[in-house]
């Protein structure tokens, strides 16, 4: 299966997908851990006809949403790092204060 290969989800089983890909004779199982590598589009009348424009627009929308989520995730990671640094400084400060009281 190569990038850009299109198919139809035939079955969902505990997060794994059975997909019939175009130009491939046998349906293929996609494991749950690999589903993130796919762009899965909701059923739409244009997609049933393999309307290139509809698919490209949907893929572009998904890609844009993914970029937004990545940017949001990056910001959250920065906040997490800052909080971890503050917590670490606070613990060191408390540790120094308690050791100086002895």
Sine and cosine of phi, psi and omega as CSV:
sin_phi,cos_phi,sin_psi,cos_psi,sin_omega,cos_omega
0.00,0.00,0.78,-0.63,-0.06,-1.00
-0.91,-0.42,0.27,-0.96,0.01,-1.00
-0.84,0.55,0.69,-0.72,0.02,-1.00
1.00,0.02,-0.11,0.99,0.02,-1.00
-0.92,0.39,0.77,-0.64,-0.04,-1.00
-0.97,-0.24,0.48,-0.88,0.01,-1.00
-0.33,-0.94,-0.02,-1.00,-0.02,-1.00
-0.82,-0.58,0.75,-0.66,0.05,-1.00
-0.96,0.29,0.88,-0.48,-0.02,-1.00
-1.00,-0.03,-0.56,0.83,-0.12,-0.99
-0.42,-0.91,0.55,-0.83,0.11,-0.99
-0.87,-0.50,0.81,-0.59,-0.02,-1.00
-0.72,-0.69,0.97,-0.23,0.01,-1.00
0.78,0.62,0.66,0.75,0.04,-1.00
1.00,-0.02,-0.31,0.95,0.08,-1.00
-0.99,0.13,0.51,-0.86,-0.02,-1.00
-0.89,-0.46,0.62,-0.79,0.19,-0.98
-0.97,-0.24,0.89,-0.45,-0.11,-0.99
-0.86,-0.51,0.76,-0.65,0.15,-0.99
-1.00,-0.06,0.95,-0.32,0.00,-1.00
-1.00,0.02,0.57,-0.82,0.06,-1.00
-0.90,0.44,0.63,-0.78,0.03,-1.00
0.92,0.40,0.29,0.96,0.11,-0.99
-0.81,-0.59,0.80,-0.60,-0.13,-0.99
-0.88,0.47,-0.74,0.68,-0.10,-1.00
-0.98,-0.21,0.64,-0.77,0.12,-0.99
-0.88,0.47,0.48,-0.88,-0.03,-1.00
-0.86,-0.51,0.61,-0.79,0.11,-0.99
-0.99,0.11,0.72,-0.69,0.11,-0.99
-0.92,-0.39,0.89,-0.46,-0.03,-1.00
-0.93,0.37,0.49,-0.87,-0.02,-1.00
-0.77,0.64,-0.67,0.74,-0.04,-1.00
-0.91,0.42,-0.35,0.94,-0.02,-1.00
-0.98,-0.21,-0.07,1.00,-0.05,-1.00
-0.88,0.48,-0.51,0.86,0.01,-1.00
-0.88,0.47,-0.29,0.96,0.02,-1.00
-0.99,0.15,-0.14,0.99,-0.04,-1.00
-0.98,-0.20,0.43,-0.90,0.22,-0.98
-0.97,-0.23,0.92,-0.39,-0.04,-1.00
-0.97,-0.26,0.84,-0.54,-0.03,-1.00
-0.96,-0.27,0.58,-0.81,0.06,-1.00
-0.93,0.36,0.45,-0.89,0.03,-1.00
-0.85,0.53,0.65,-0.76,-0.04,-1.00
-0.46,-0.89,0.60,-0.80,-0.08,-1.00
-0.85,0.52,-0.57,0.82,0.01,-1.00
-0.93,0.37,-0.54,0.84,-0.02,-1.00
-0.94,0.34,-0.58,0.82,0.04,-1.00
-0.86,0.52,-0.52,0.86,0.00,-1.00
-1.00,-0.05,0.06,1.00,-0.06,-1.00
0.85,0.52,0.64,0.77,0.03,-1.00
-0.91,0.40,0.95,-0.32,-0.07,-1.00
-0.82,0.57,-0.67,0.74,-0.05,-1.00
-0.90,0.45,-0.72,0.70,0.00,-1.00
-0.89,0.46,-0.70,0.71,-0.02,-1.00
-0.91,0.42,-0.70,0.71,0.00,-1.00
-0.89,0.46,-0.65,0.76,0.03,-1.00
-0.90,0.43,-0.69,0.73,0.00,-1.00
-0.91,0.42,-0.68,0.74,0.01,-1.00
-0.90,0.43,-0.63,0.77,0.03,-1.00
-0.90,0.44,-0.66,0.75,0.02,-1.00
-0.89,0.45,-0.70,0.72,0.02,-1.00
-0.89,0.45,-0.68,0.74,0.00,-1.00
-0.89,0.46,-0.68,0.73,0.03,-1.00
-0.89,0.45,-0.69,0.73,0.03,-1.00
-0.89,0.45,-0.63,0.78,0.03,-1.00
-0.89,0.45,-0.66,0.75,0.03,-1.00
-0.90,0.44,-0.67,0.74,0.04,-1.00
-0.88,0.47,-0.69,0.73,0.02,-1.00
-0.90,0.43,-0.64,0.77,0.04,-1.00
-0.89,0.46,-0.69,0.73,0.01,-1.00
-0.89,0.45,-0.69,0.73,0.03,-1.00
-0.89,0.46,-0.67,0.74,0.03,-1.00
-0.89,0.46,-0.67,0.74,0.03,-1.00
-0.86,0.50,-0.68,0.74,0.02,-1.00
-0.90,0.44,-0.68,0.73,0.02,-1.00
-0.90,0.44,-0.61,0.79,0.04,-1.00
-0.91,0.42,-0.62,0.78,0.05,-1.00
-0.89,0.46,-0.70,0.72,0.02,-1.00
-0.89,0.46,-0.68,0.73,0.02,-1.00
-0.86,0.50,-0.70,0.72,0.02,-1.00
-0.88,0.48,-0.69,0.72,0.01,-1.00
-0.89,0.46,-0.67,0.74,0.03,-1.00
-0.90,0.44,-0.66,0.75,0.02,-1.00
-0.89,0.45,-0.64,0.76,0.03,-1.00
-0.90,0.44,-0.70,0.72,0.02,-1.00
-0.88,0.47,-0.69,0.73,0.00,-1.00
-0.89,0.45,-0.68,0.74,0.00,-1.00
-0.89,0.46,-0.70,0.71,0.04,-1.00
-0.89,0.46,-0.66,0.75,0.00,-1.00
-0.90,0.44,-0.67,0.74,0.03,-1.00
-0.90,0.44,-0.68,0.74,0.02,-1.00
-0.89,0.45,-0.66,0.75,0.00,-1.00
-0.89,0.45,-0.72,0.70,0.03,-1.00
-0.89,0.46,-0.63,0.78,-0.01,-1.00
-0.91,0.42,-0.66,0.75,0.03,-1.00
-0.91,0.42,-0.68,0.74,-0.02,-1.00
-0.90,0.44,-0.68,0.73,-0.02,-1.00
-0.94,0.34,-0.55,0.84,0.01,-1.00
-0.97,0.26,-0.48,0.87,0.03,-1.00
-0.97,0.25,-0.38,0.93,0.02,-1.00
-0.97,0.25,-0.34,0.94,-0.05,-1.00
-0.99,0.17,0.00,0.00,0.00,0.00
